[in-house]
């Protein structure tokens, strides 16, 4: 036998302690709820006498710890009279009382899950423990016996026809009050368990606010009802408090040293329940849209897919908002992947570490400029004010203006602290010092930052902690699906974990690897006579591959080419897509390497095929940008219009920075850009394409001819043989850490 308590929340009956008694042979369990420890001796004596008289059983031995409630003169005298031996575990050695200790934990964890699932207040903990004990006695626990504790103890199989879901809605027949002809004959209730003294149910009468025992109950198990809004973290705090044993020795016993019935449990990730303190209950206003609310549950994962936090978040159903009434501005800038890669390339060049922090419940910090009302969340309706709604003081997840409100709040704070917003990238904030610089990149509620002076990073961390609740996540290892490893000589970016997940998702883990994602010559067309395939499967595979191109430029062209056939995919298209997966099977960990010793000069390559698409004869234009050999941007795109010459195909290029050396393998395109002349063969080129000429004349860029064999952008316009393909990805800074 063992005790747990005191519980920080009294039960409905005012109890704070629980006495747990377990039969060692059958594991049949009894629980008794007490107001204080001093009530234990009387309860134990009564229990022993009941076993003798009602069950004709003799208690021979009792094992417990050295708690004064179990080791006292009253019990010693009684046990001596009955001839019961009392065994005690060693001091601070709960393993020696493993059967009872383990049952304690099992009951508490079951009760915690039941309260959480039913969303009941913690004051119902005793009812949950009692019901957990009742059902576990009727469940298979000791597998070697192939019988339940109930059957082992009572020599008959238990009936389970009367079992119902804990916390479900029930309706109690009112046969006590003198009712009028038109008065309701039932009262709303909550099912809490089973009586220990009669064949009745224990239910909570919501109108009377009392627990009753009755057989006249009808159950609605489609969904539970909830008497009080509450925070599940209170349940976790209640349950976790019983598992903290003070002064635990620093050496842990190995599993083989543990006694029967006592086993180690792996640590469970913390659960975060977000009940925002940003709302005020108010009567429902007239002529105002009331926005619904709901709970969203999700797991936060690290770079290897381990759950690091369980989150339950209250969100608004923003699709009911009306523009101009409930919101005005919704746009919020989001960092592009090119900006993230540029940030990492600069960090590698300047040889400083990049760190990551996470703002907890970031959107709840956003300030609202409009009056917004949301309904009480389902299953958390206040019974005293069921018609009240919540007026939001700050933003709530799900509101259309929430991202904008959070960005405005954070950017205003950073600007007030001396940061300067990027002129091109509005999610980049910089703070310059005489000899150092601090950079901060924002992606909604995730922030990465770094500095040439490590002390500035520490100061920035303290600055953010002074204003927001946040968690420091250390050196950047995982961001927007990218796995990032920071070394002394540079930074490596890949998506190896995601590749393995893709292969497993589409059942291609056993496929034969290929050395290239596609083989020349290009033969893919619409294939009108081909056999159709599952559109959902095809689009899912393409979507997964497009996500992978964030760190895999080697599959950019092959993926974009296959993506053109998503409307009506055929078997030939699916086979071509699977070839990309077979290539990934052989190169799962291939990624981008940013070396610190490669400089930081911007270089661009431009290339294009001529009428490469067999369907509409449009050309594919490609380009890539390198900062000192660090590939930060690449593109492969079918042109919007049909090219009538290779010169126009090469000419479709965008300018991003000044003084860019652009390498092109088409002399006609270079001549048109450098010479402001028009003739009949070039008049078809639209005015917008001469955007590049203006930059050439201003000296912003320099065009250079590069032989085709050294054209790095060739990777993004056509299929290549193995030798040239491997040469190009190597020149672009891609490598395999396993090689």
C-alpha positions as CSV (number, residue, x, y, z in Angstrom):
1,X,0.0,0.0,0.0
2,X,1.1,3.6,-0.5
3,X,-0.1,7.2,-0.3
4,X,-0.1,10.2,-2.6
5,X,-1.0,13.7,-1.8
6,X,-1.6,16.3,-0.6
7,X,-3.3,17.5,-3.8
8,X,-3.1,21.2,-4.4
9,X,-6.8,21.2,-5.3
10,X,-9.4,19.6,-3.1
11,X,-11.8,17.2,-4.6
12,X,-15.5,18.0,-4.7
13,X,-15.9,16.2,-1.4
14,X,-13.0,18.1,0.2
15,X,-10.4,15.3,0.1
16,X,-6.7,15.9,-0.5
17,X,-5.0,12.5,0.1
18,X,-5.4,9.1,-1.6
19,X,-4.6,5.7,0.0
20,X,-3.8,3.0,-2.6
21,X,-4.0,-0.7,-1.7
22,X,-2.9,-3.3,-4.2
23,X,-3.2,-7.1,-3.9
24,X,0.2,-8.4,-4.9
25,X,-1.1,-11.6,-6.6
26,X,-4.0,-10.3,-8.7
27,X,-3.1,-6.6,-8.8
28,X,-6.7,-5.8,-7.8
29,X,-6.6,-2.3,-6.4
30,X,-8.6,-0.2,-3.9
31,X,-8.4,3.5,-3.5
32,X,-9.6,5.6,-0.5
33,X,-9.8,9.3,-0.4
34,X,-8.9,11.1,2.9
35,X,-9.0,14.6,4.3
36,X,-5.8,14.1,6.2
37,X,-3.1,11.5,6.8
38,X,-4.4,10.9,10.3
39,X,-7.5,9.2,8.8
40,X,-5.3,6.4,7.3
41,X,-5.1,4.0,10.3
42,X,-8.9,3.9,10.7
43,X,-9.4,3.3,7.0
44,X,-6.8,0.5,6.9
45,X,-8.3,-1.3,9.9
46,X,-11.8,-1.1,8.4
47,X,-10.4,-2.4,5.1
48,X,-8.8,-5.5,6.8
49,X,-12.0,-6.3,8.7
50,X,-14.0,-6.1,5.5
51,X,-11.7,-8.5,3.7
52,X,-12.1,-11.0,6.5
53,X,-15.9,-10.7,6.9
54,X,-17.2,-10.0,3.4
55,X,-14.6,-11.9,1.3
56,X,-13.6,-14.6,3.8
57,X,-9.9,-13.7,3.1
58,X,-7.0,-13.3,5.5
59,X,-4.4,-10.6,5.1
60,X,-1.0,-12.1,5.8
61,X,1.5,-9.3,5.0
62,X,1.5,-5.6,4.2
63,X,4.3,-3.8,2.5
64,X,4.7,0.0,2.6
65,X,7.2,2.8,3.1
66,X,8.1,4.5,6.3
67,X,5.4,7.1,6.2
68,X,4.0,7.9,9.7
69,X,0.5,7.4,8.4
70,X,1.4,3.7,7.8
71,X,3.9,3.2,10.5
72,X,2.4,4.1,13.9
73,X,1.4,2.5,17.2
74,X,-2.3,2.1,16.3
75,X,-1.6,0.0,13.2
76,X,1.2,-2.0,15.0
77,X,-1.2,-3.0,17.8
78,X,-3.9,-4.0,15.3
79,X,-1.5,-6.0,13.1
80,X,-0.1,-7.8,16.1
81,X,-3.6,-8.8,17.1
82,X,-4.4,-10.1,13.7
83,X,-1.0,-11.8,13.1
84,X,-0.3,-9.6,10.1
85,X,3.4,-9.0,9.3
86,X,4.3,-5.5,8.2
87,X,7.3,-5.0,5.8
88,X,8.8,-1.7,5.1
89,X,10.9,-0.6,2.1
90,X,14.3,1.0,2.7
91,X,14.4,4.8,3.3
92,X,14.2,6.7,0.0
93,X,14.0,3.5,-2.0
94,X,10.6,3.5,-3.6
95,X,11.7,0.7,-5.9
96,X,11.3,-1.8,-3.0
97,X,7.6,-0.9,-2.9
98,X,7.4,-1.1,-6.7
99,X,3.9,-2.6,-7.1
100,X,2.1,0.2,-5.2
101,X,4.4,2.9,-6.5
102,X,3.8,1.9,-10.1
103,X,0.1,1.6,-9.5
104,X,0.1,5.2,-8.1
105,X,1.7,6.5,-11.3
106,X,-0.6,4.5,-13.6
107,X,-3.7,5.8,-11.8
108,X,-2.5,9.4,-11.8
109,X,-1.5,9.3,-15.5
110,X,-4.8,7.7,-16.4
111,X,-6.7,10.3,-14.4
112,X,-4.7,13.1,-16.0
113,X,-5.6,11.9,-19.5
114,X,-9.2,11.5,-18.5
115,X,-9.5,15.0,-17.1
116,X,-7.7,16.4,-20.2
117,X,-9.8,14.5,-22.7
118,X,-13.0,15.5,-20.9
119,X,-11.8,19.0,-20.3
120,X,-13.0,18.8,-16.7
121,X,-11.7,21.0,-13.9
122,X,-9.0,19.6,-11.6
123,X,-11.4,19.5,-8.7
124,X,-12.7,16.2,-10.3
125,X,-9.4,14.5,-9.8
126,X,-10.7,12.1,-7.2
127,X,-13.6,10.9,-9.4
128,X,-11.1,10.4,-12.3
129,X,-8.8,8.3,-10.1
130,X,-11.7,6.3,-8.7
131,X,-13.0,5.5,-12.2
132,X,-9.5,4.7,-13.5
133,X,-9.1,2.2,-10.7
134,X,-12.5,0.7,-11.5
135,X,-11.7,0.2,-15.2
136,X,-8.1,-1.0,-14.6
137,X,-9.4,-3.7,-12.3
138,X,-11.4,-4.9,-15.2
139,X,-8.5,-4.7,-17.7
140,X,-5.8,-7.2,-18.5
141,X,-2.7,-6.1,-16.4
142,X,-0.8,-9.3,-15.5
143,X,-0.4,-10.8,-19.0
144,X,1.0,-14.1,-17.8
145,X,-2.4,-15.0,-16.1
146,X,-4.5,-14.1,-19.1
147,X,-7.1,-12.8,-16.7
148,X,-8.1,-9.5,-15.3
149,X,-7.5,-8.5,-11.6
150,X,-11.2,-8.7,-11.1
151,X,-11.4,-12.3,-12.3
152,X,-8.3,-13.3,-10.3
153,X,-9.6,-11.8,-7.1
154,X,-13.4,-12.7,-7.4
155,X,-13.1,-15.8,-9.5
156,X,-15.6,-14.6,-12.1
157,X,-15.4,-12.5,-15.2
158,X,-16.5,-8.9,-14.9
159,X,-19.3,-7.4,-16.8
160,X,-18.4,-4.4,-18.9
161,X,-21.8,-3.6,-20.5
162,X,-22.4,-0.8,-18.1
163,X,-19.2,1.1,-18.8
164,X,-19.4,4.6,-20.3
165,X,-17.0,7.3,-21.3
166,X,-15.7,9.4,-18.4
167,X,-16.9,13.0,-18.6
168,X,-19.6,12.4,-21.2
169,X,-22.9,14.3,-21.3
170,X,-25.7,12.6,-19.4
171,X,-29.3,13.4,-18.4
172,X,-30.4,12.6,-14.9
173,X,-34.1,11.7,-14.3
174,X,-35.4,14.1,-11.7
175,X,-37.6,11.9,-9.5
176,X,-36.9,13.8,-6.2
177,X,-38.6,17.2,-6.7
178,X,-42.3,17.9,-7.0
179,X,-42.5,18.8,-10.7
180,X,-45.2,20.6,-12.6
181,X,-46.8,19.1,-15.7
182,X,-44.6,21.1,-18.0
183,X,-41.4,21.2,-15.9
184,X,-38.3,19.4,-17.3
185,X,-38.1,15.9,-15.9
186,X,-34.3,15.7,-16.4
187,X,-31.2,17.6,-15.4
188,X,-28.0,18.0,-17.4
189,X,-25.1,16.1,-15.9
190,X,-21.6,14.8,-16.3
191,X,-20.8,11.2,-16.0
192,X,-18.0,10.7,-13.4
193,X,-17.9,6.9,-12.6
194,X,-19.4,4.1,-10.7
195,X,-20.6,3.6,-7.1
196,X,-18.6,1.3,-4.8
197,X,-21.6,0.4,-2.7
198,X,-24.4,-0.1,-5.2
199,X,-25.1,-0.7,-8.8
200,X,-25.5,3.0,-9.7
201,X,-23.6,5.7,-11.6
202,X,-21.9,8.7,-10.1
203,X,-22.9,11.8,-11.9
204,X,-22.4,15.6,-11.4
205,X,-25.7,17.5,-11.4
206,X,-24.8,20.8,-13.1
207,X,-27.9,22.5,-11.8
208,X,-27.4,21.5,-8.2
209,X,-23.6,21.5,-8.4
210,X,-23.5,18.2,-6.5
211,X,-22.4,14.6,-7.1
212,X,-25.3,12.1,-7.1
213,X,-25.6,8.3,-7.3
214,X,-28.4,7.1,-9.5
215,X,-29.4,4.4,-12.0
216,X,-31.8,6.6,-13.9
217,X,-29.4,8.1,-16.4
218,X,-29.3,8.5,-20.2
219,X,-25.9,9.0,-21.8
220,X,-24.8,11.1,-24.8
221,X,-21.3,9.9,-25.6
222,X,-20.9,11.9,-28.8
223,X,-19.2,14.7,-26.9
224,X,-18.5,15.7,-23.3
225,X,-19.8,18.8,-21.6
226,X,-17.6,21.1,-19.5
227,X,-18.7,22.9,-16.3
228,X,-15.8,25.3,-16.1
229,X,-13.2,26.7,-18.4
230,X,-9.8,25.7,-17.2
231,X,-6.1,25.3,-18.1
232,X,-4.9,21.8,-18.6
233,X,-1.4,22.9,-17.3
234,X,-3.1,22.8,-13.9
235,X,-3.8,19.1,-14.4
236,X,-0.3,18.4,-15.5
237,X,1.1,20.3,-12.4
238,X,-1.2,18.3,-10.2
239,X,-0.1,15.0,-11.7
240,X,3.6,15.7,-12.0
241,X,3.9,16.8,-8.4
242,X,3.5,13.2,-7.3
243,X,6.4,12.0,-9.3
244,X,9.0,14.2,-7.7
245,X,11.1,12.4,-5.1
246,X,13.5,14.6,-3.2
247,X,17.2,13.8,-2.9
248,X,17.3,11.2,-5.6
249,X,20.7,9.5,-5.8
250,X,22.8,10.6,-8.7
251,X,23.3,7.1,-10.0
252,X,20.2,5.5,-11.6
253,X,19.4,1.8,-11.1
254,X,19.7,-0.2,-14.3
255,X,16.4,-1.8,-15.6
256,X,17.6,-5.3,-14.6
257,X,17.9,-4.0,-11.0
258,X,14.3,-2.9,-10.7
259,X,11.9,-5.2,-8.9
260,X,8.9,-6.9,-10.6
261,X,6.1,-4.5,-11.4
262,X,8.4,-1.4,-11.4
263,X,9.7,-0.1,-14.7
264,X,11.2,3.0,-16.1
265,X,9.2,5.4,-18.2
266,X,10.8,7.6,-20.9
267,X,10.4,11.3,-20.2
268,X,7.4,12.9,-21.8
269,X,7.6,16.2,-23.7
270,X,6.1,19.2,-21.9
271,X,2.6,20.2,-22.9
272,X,1.9,23.9,-23.4
273,X,-1.8,25.0,-23.2
274,X,-2.3,28.5,-24.5
275,X,-5.1,30.3,-22.7
276,X,-4.4,33.9,-23.6
277,X,-4.8,36.6,-20.9
278,X,-5.8,39.0,-23.7
279,X,-9.6,38.7,-23.5
280,X,-12.3,40.4,-21.6
281,X,-15.7,38.7,-21.1
282,X,-18.5,41.1,-22.1
283,X,-22.2,40.9,-23.0
284,X,-22.8,40.1,-26.7
285,X,-22.8,43.5,-28.5
286,X,-25.5,44.2,-31.1
287,X,-24.7,44.7,-34.8
288,X,-21.2,43.2,-34.4
289,X,-19.8,40.1,-36.0
290,X,-19.0,37.4,-33.4
291,X,-16.1,35.3,-34.6
292,X,-16.0,31.7,-33.6
293,X,-13.1,30.1,-31.8
294,X,-11.7,26.6,-31.6
295,X,-8.7,24.6,-30.3
296,X,-5.8,23.6,-32.4
297,X,-3.5,20.8,-31.3
298,X,0.0,20.2,-32.8
299,X,3.4,18.9,-32.0
300,X,6.6,20.9,-32.4
301,X,9.5,18.9,-33.7
302,X,13.2,19.3,-33.8
303,X,15.6,18.6,-36.8
304,X,15.4,14.8,-36.3
305,X,11.6,14.7,-35.8
306,X,11.6,14.3,-32.1
307,X,8.6,16.0,-30.3
308,X,9.9,18.8,-28.1
309,X,6.6,20.4,-27.2
310,X,2.9,19.5,-27.3
311,X,0.8,22.6,-28.0
312,X,-2.9,23.3,-27.6
313,X,-3.8,26.7,-28.9
314,X,-7.0,28.7,-28.9
315,X,-7.5,30.2,-32.3
316,X,-10.1,32.5,-33.9
317,X,-12.1,31.4,-37.0
318,X,-11.0,34.4,-39.0
319,X,-12.8,33.4,-42.2
320,X,-15.9,35.0,-40.7
321,X,-14.2,38.5,-40.5
322,X,-15.4,41.2,-42.8
323,X,-12.9,43.5,-44.5
324,X,-13.2,47.1,-43.4
325,X,-15.1,46.2,-40.3
326,X,-13.1,43.5,-38.5
327,X,-9.8,44.3,-40.2
328,X,-8.1,46.6,-42.7
329,X,-4.5,45.5,-43.3
330,X,-3.5,41.9,-43.4
331,X,-0.2,41.8,-45.3
332,X,2.8,40.8,-43.3
333,X,6.2,40.4,-44.9
334,X,7.8,36.9,-44.7
335,X,11.4,36.1,-45.3
336,X,12.1,34.4,-48.6
337,X,14.3,31.3,-48.6
338,X,16.8,33.2,-50.7
339,X,17.1,35.7,-47.8
340,X,17.7,32.9,-45.3
341,X,20.5,31.4,-47.5
342,X,22.0,34.9,-48.0
343,X,22.0,35.3,-44.2
344,X,23.8,32.0,-43.8
345,X,26.3,32.8,-46.6
346,X,27.2,36.1,-44.9
347,X,27.6,34.3,-41.5
348,X,29.9,31.8,-43.1
349,X,31.9,34.6,-44.8
350,X,32.2,36.6,-41.6
351,X,32.8,33.4,-39.6
352,X,30.2,34.0,-36.8
353,X,27.7,31.6,-35.3
354,X,24.0,31.9,-36.0
355,X,21.5,31.4,-33.1
356,X,17.8,30.8,-33.0
357,X,15.0,31.9,-30.6
358,X,11.3,31.3,-30.5
359,X,8.8,33.8,-29.3
360,X,6.1,32.0,-27.3
361,X,2.6,32.8,-28.4
362,X,4.0,35.6,-30.6
363,X,0.7,36.7,-32.2
364,X,-0.8,37.4,-28.7
365,X,1.6,40.3,-28.5
366,X,0.2,42.0,-31.5
367,X,-1.8,45.2,-30.9
368,X,-5.3,45.5,-32.6
369,X,-6.6,48.7,-34.1
370,X,-10.1,47.3,-34.5
371,X,-12.8,46.0,-32.0
372,X,-12.9,42.3,-32.4
373,X,-15.2,39.9,-30.5
374,X,-14.9,36.1,-30.4
375,X,-17.3,33.5,-29.0
376,X,-16.4,31.5,-25.9
377,X,-14.4,28.4,-27.0
378,X,-16.4,25.2,-27.4
379,X,-16.5,23.0,-24.2
380,X,-15.3,26.0,-22.2
381,X,-18.5,28.0,-22.0
382,X,-19.0,29.8,-18.7
383,X,-22.2,28.3,-17.2
384,X,-22.9,31.5,-15.3
385,X,-22.6,33.7,-18.4
386,X,-23.2,31.4,-21.4
387,X,-24.2,34.3,-23.7
388,X,-21.1,36.4,-23.0
389,X,-18.4,36.9,-25.7
390,X,-14.8,37.9,-25.5
391,X,-13.5,41.2,-26.6
392,X,-9.9,40.9,-27.7
393,X,-7.3,43.3,-26.3
394,X,-4.6,41.9,-28.5
395,X,-4.4,39.7,-31.6
396,X,-5.3,36.0,-31.5
397,X,-4.1,33.3,-33.7
398,X,-6.5,32.8,-36.7
399,X,-7.4,36.5,-37.1
400,X,-6.6,37.8,-40.6
401,X,-4.7,40.8,-39.2
402,X,-2.8,38.8,-36.6
403,X,0.4,38.4,-38.6
404,X,0.4,42.0,-39.5
405,X,-0.2,43.1,-35.9
406,X,2.7,41.0,-34.7
407,X,5.1,42.2,-37.3
408,X,4.2,45.8,-36.6
409,X,4.7,45.3,-32.9
410,X,8.0,43.5,-33.2
411,X,9.4,45.8,-35.8
412,X,8.4,48.9,-33.8
413,X,10.2,47.5,-30.8
414,X,13.4,46.7,-32.7
415,X,13.4,50.1,-34.4
416,X,13.1,51.8,-31.0
417,X,16.2,49.9,-29.9
418,X,18.4,51.3,-32.6
419,X,17.9,48.6,-35.3
420,X,17.6,49.6,-39.0
421,X,15.2,47.7,-41.3
422,X,16.5,46.3,-44.5
423,X,15.7,48.4,-47.6
424,X,15.0,45.4,-49.8
425,X,14.2,42.7,-47.2
426,X,11.8,44.2,-44.6
427,X,12.2,41.1,-42.3
428,X,16.0,41.8,-41.9
429,X,17.0,44.1,-39.1
430,X,20.6,45.4,-38.6
431,X,22.4,47.2,-35.9
432,X,25.9,48.5,-36.8
433,X,28.6,49.3,-34.4
434,X,32.1,50.8,-35.1
435,X,33.7,47.5,-35.6
436,X,30.9,45.0,-35.5
437,X,27.4,44.3,-36.8
438,X,24.4,42.5,-35.4
439,X,21.9,40.9,-37.9
440,X,18.4,39.7,-37.0
441,X,16.2,37.8,-39.5
442,X,12.5,37.3,-38.7
443,X,10.2,34.6,-39.9
444,X,6.9,35.1,-38.1
445,X,7.6,34.0,-34.5
446,X,11.0,32.4,-35.3
447,X,14.1,34.6,-35.1
448,X,17.6,33.8,-36.2
449,X,20.4,36.2,-35.4
450,X,24.2,36.5,-35.3
451,X,27.0,39.0,-34.8
452,X,30.7,39.4,-35.4
453,X,30.9,40.0,-31.7
454,X,29.4,37.1,-29.6
455,X,28.6,39.5,-26.7
456,X,26.2,41.4,-28.9
457,X,24.2,38.2,-29.3
458,X,24.0,37.8,-25.5
459,X,22.8,41.4,-25.2
460,X,20.2,40.8,-27.9
461,X,18.9,37.7,-26.1
462,X,18.5,39.7,-22.8
463,X,16.8,42.5,-24.8
464,X,14.2,40.2,-26.2
465,X,13.6,38.4,-22.9
466,X,12.9,41.7,-21.2
467,X,10.0,42.4,-23.7
468,X,8.6,39.0,-24.7
469,X,8.3,35.4,-23.4
470,X,10.7,33.5,-25.4
471,X,12.9,30.4,-25.5
472,X,16.5,30.4,-26.6
473,X,17.1,27.4,-28.8
474,X,20.9,27.7,-29.0
475,X,22.9,27.5,-32.3
476,X,20.8,27.2,-35.4
477,X,20.3,23.6,-36.5
478,X,16.9,23.5,-38.1
479,X,14.9,26.3,-39.8
480,X,12.1,26.2,-42.3
481,X,12.8,22.5,-43.0
482,X,16.5,23.1,-43.6
483,X,19.0,21.1,-41.5
484,X,21.9,23.4,-40.8
485,X,25.3,22.4,-39.4
486,X,27.8,25.1,-38.5
487,X,31.5,24.2,-38.6
488,X,34.7,26.2,-38.1
489,X,35.3,26.2,-41.9
490,X,31.8,27.0,-43.0
491,X,28.1,26.1,-43.0
492,X,26.4,23.0,-44.5
493,X,22.7,23.0,-45.5
494,X,20.7,20.0,-46.5
495,X,17.3,18.2,-46.1
496,X,18.5,14.6,-45.5
497,X,15.8,13.8,-43.0
498,X,13.1,15.1,-45.3
499,X,14.4,12.9,-48.2
500,X,14.1,9.8,-46.1
501,X,10.6,10.8,-45.1
502,X,9.6,11.3,-48.7
503,X,10.9,7.9,-49.8
504,X,9.0,6.3,-46.9
505,X,5.8,8.3,-47.6
506,X,5.7,7.2,-51.3
507,X,6.9,3.6,-50.6
508,X,10.2,4.0,-52.5
509,X,12.6,3.2,-49.8
510,X,13.7,0.0,-51.7
511,X,14.0,1.6,-55.1
512,X,17.2,1.2,-57.1
513,X,19.3,4.4,-57.0
514,X,20.1,6.4,-60.1
515,X,23.1,8.7,-60.7
516,X,21.1,11.6,-62.3
517,X,17.5,12.9,-61.9
518,X,16.8,12.6,-65.6
519,X,18.7,11.2,-68.6
520,X,19.3,12.9,-72.0
521,X,17.9,13.3,-74.5
522,X,14.7,15.0,-73.3
523,X,11.7,13.0,-74.5
524,X,8.9,14.0,-72.2
525,X,5.7,15.3,-73.8
526,X,1.9,15.5,-73.2
527,X,1.6,11.7,-74.0
528,X,-2.1,12.0,-74.9
529,X,-2.5,8.3,-75.5
530,X,-0.8,7.2,-72.3
531,X,-2.5,5.6,-69.4
532,X,-3.7,8.1,-66.7
533,X,-2.4,7.9,-63.2
534,X,-3.7,9.1,-59.8
535,X,-3.6,12.9,-60.0
536,X,-3.5,13.3,-56.2
537,X,-0.4,11.0,-55.9
538,X,1.3,12.7,-58.8
539,X,0.7,16.2,-57.4
540,X,1.7,15.1,-53.9
541,X,5.1,13.8,-55.3
542,X,5.7,17.1,-57.2
543,X,4.8,19.2,-54.2
544,X,7.2,17.2,-52.0
545,X,10.0,17.6,-54.6
546,X,9.4,21.4,-54.9
547,X,9.8,21.8,-51.2
548,X,13.1,19.9,-51.4
549,X,14.5,22.3,-54.0
550,X,15.1,24.8,-51.1
551,X,18.5,23.1,-50.7
552,X,18.7,20.9,-53.7
553,X,19.3,22.9,-56.9
554,X,20.3,19.6,-58.6
555,X,16.6,18.6,-59.0
556,X,15.2,22.0,-59.8
557,X,15.0,21.6,-63.6
558,X,13.8,18.0,-63.5
559,X,11.1,18.8,-60.9
560,X,9.8,21.9,-62.7
561,X,9.7,20.1,-66.0
562,X,7.6,17.3,-64.5
563,X,5.4,19.8,-62.7
564,X,4.1,21.0,-66.1
565,X,2.0,17.8,-66.5
566,X,0.1,17.9,-63.2
567,X,-3.3,18.5,-64.9
568,X,-3.4,15.2,-66.7
569,X,-0.4,13.0,-65.6
570,X,0.3,9.8,-67.5
571,X,2.3,6.7,-66.6
572,X,5.3,8.1,-68.5
573,X,5.2,11.3,-66.4
574,X,5.0,9.2,-63.1
575,X,7.9,7.1,-64.2
576,X,9.9,10.3,-64.8
577,X,9.0,11.6,-61.4
578,X,10.0,8.3,-59.7
579,X,13.4,8.6,-61.4
580,X,14.0,11.8,-59.4
581,X,13.2,9.8,-56.2
582,X,15.6,7.1,-57.3
583,X,18.3,9.7,-57.7
584,X,17.5,11.0,-54.2
585,X,17.7,7.5,-52.9
586,X,21.4,7.5,-53.8
587,X,22.1,11.1,-52.7
588,X,19.9,11.7,-49.6
589,X,22.4,13.9,-47.7
590,X,23.6,16.0,-50.7
591,X,23.5,19.7,-49.7
592,X,25.0,23.2,-50.1
593,X,28.4,24.0,-48.6
594,X,29.2,27.6,-47.7
595,X,32.9,28.0,-47.1
596,X,34.2,30.9,-45.1
597,X,37.3,31.3,-47.3
598,X,35.6,31.7,-50.6
599,X,35.0,35.5,-50.6
600,X,31.7,37.3,-51.0
601,X,31.7,38.7,-54.6
602,X,28.4,38.3,-56.4
603,X,28.5,36.4,-59.6
604,X,25.5,35.5,-61.8
605,X,25.0,33.0,-64.6
606,X,22.2,33.1,-67.2
607,X,21.2,30.4,-69.7
608,X,18.2,29.3,-71.8
609,X,17.2,26.6,-74.2
610,X,15.4,27.3,-77.4
611,X,11.7,26.2,-77.7
612,X,12.4,23.3,-75.4
613,X,8.8,22.7,-74.4
614,X,7.3,20.3,-76.9
615,X,3.7,21.4,-76.1
616,X,3.8,25.1,-76.7
617,X,7.4,25.6,-77.9
618,X,8.2,28.0,-75.2
619,X,11.8,28.3,-73.9
620,X,13.1,27.7,-70.4
621,X,15.2,30.4,-68.8
622,X,17.5,29.7,-65.9
623,X,19.9,31.6,-63.7
624,X,21.9,31.3,-60.5
625,X,23.6,33.7,-58.2
626,X,26.7,32.9,-56.2
627,X,28.3,35.0,-53.4
628,X,32.0,34.1,-53.5
629,X,31.1,30.5,-54.6
630,X,28.2,30.2,-52.2
631,X,25.1,29.4,-54.2
632,X,22.2,31.5,-52.7
633,X,19.7,31.7,-55.5
634,X,18.6,29.7,-58.5
635,X,15.7,29.6,-60.9
636,X,14.3,27.5,-63.8
637,X,11.3,28.9,-65.4
638,X,9.4,28.5,-68.7
639,X,9.1,31.9,-70.4
640,X,5.7,33.6,-70.8
641,X,6.0,34.1,-74.5
642,X,7.4,32.1,-77.4
643,X,11.0,33.0,-78.3
644,X,11.7,33.5,-82.0
645,X,15.5,33.5,-81.5
646,X,18.0,32.2,-78.9
647,X,19.0,35.9,-78.3
648,X,15.6,36.7,-76.8
649,X,15.6,33.5,-74.8
650,X,19.0,34.5,-73.2
651,X,17.8,38.0,-72.7
652,X,15.0,37.3,-70.1
653,X,16.9,38.0,-66.9
654,X,16.2,39.9,-63.7
655,X,18.7,42.2,-61.9
656,X,19.0,42.1,-58.1
657,X,22.3,43.8,-57.1
658,X,24.8,46.3,-58.6
659,X,28.1,45.5,-60.3
660,X,27.1,42.0,-61.1
661,X,29.3,40.1,-63.5
662,X,26.8,38.0,-65.5
663,X,28.1,35.1,-67.6
664,X,26.1,34.2,-70.7
665,X,27.0,31.8,-73.5
666,X,25.0,33.7,-76.2
667,X,26.9,36.6,-78.0
668,X,23.7,37.9,-79.6
669,X,22.0,38.5,-76.3
670,X,25.2,40.3,-75.0
671,X,25.3,42.5,-78.1
672,X,21.7,43.5,-77.8
673,X,22.2,44.5,-74.2
674,X,25.3,46.5,-74.9
675,X,24.2,48.3,-78.1
676,X,21.1,50.4,-78.2
677,X,20.1,49.5,-81.7
678,X,16.8,48.1,-83.1
679,X,16.3,46.3,-86.4
680,X,13.7,44.0,-87.8
681,X,15.1,41.0,-86.1
682,X,15.0,42.5,-82.6
683,X,11.8,44.7,-82.7
684,X,9.8,41.8,-81.4
685,X,11.6,42.0,-78.1
686,X,9.2,43.9,-75.7
687,X,10.3,47.0,-74.0
688,X,10.3,45.4,-70.5
689,X,13.1,43.1,-71.7
690,X,15.4,46.1,-72.2
691,X,15.4,46.6,-68.5
692,X,18.8,44.9,-68.4
693,X,20.2,47.4,-71.0
694,X,19.5,50.3,-68.7
695,X,21.6,48.7,-66.0
696,X,24.4,48.0,-68.5
697,X,24.4,51.6,-69.5
698,X,24.4,52.7,-65.9
699,X,27.4,50.5,-65.1
700,X,25.4,48.4,-62.6
701,X,26.3,45.1,-64.3
702,X,28.9,43.7,-66.7
703,X,28.1,41.0,-69.2
704,X,30.7,38.4,-70.1
705,X,30.7,35.6,-72.5
706,X,31.4,32.1,-71.1
707,X,31.8,29.0,-73.1
708,X,29.0,26.5,-72.8
709,X,31.2,23.9,-71.0
710,X,31.7,26.4,-68.2
711,X,28.1,27.6,-68.1
712,X,26.9,26.7,-64.6
713,X,23.3,27.6,-65.3
714,X,23.2,24.7,-67.8
715,X,22.1,22.6,-64.9
716,X,18.7,24.3,-64.9
717,X,17.8,24.2,-68.6
718,X,18.5,20.7,-69.9
719,X,19.1,17.1,-69.0
720,X,22.8,16.2,-68.7
721,X,25.0,13.1,-68.7
722,X,26.5,11.9,-65.4
723,X,30.0,13.4,-65.9
724,X,28.8,16.9,-66.7
725,X,26.0,16.8,-64.1
726,X,28.4,15.9,-61.3
727,X,30.9,18.6,-62.5
728,X,28.2,21.3,-62.4
729,X,26.8,20.4,-59.0
730,X,30.4,20.4,-57.6
731,X,31.1,23.8,-59.1
732,X,27.9,25.1,-57.5
733,X,29.1,24.1,-54.1
734,X,27.1,21.0,-53.5
735,X,28.7,18.1,-51.7
736,X,27.9,14.9,-49.8
737,X,29.1,14.9,-46.2
738,X,29.3,11.1,-46.3
739,X,32.0,11.2,-49.1
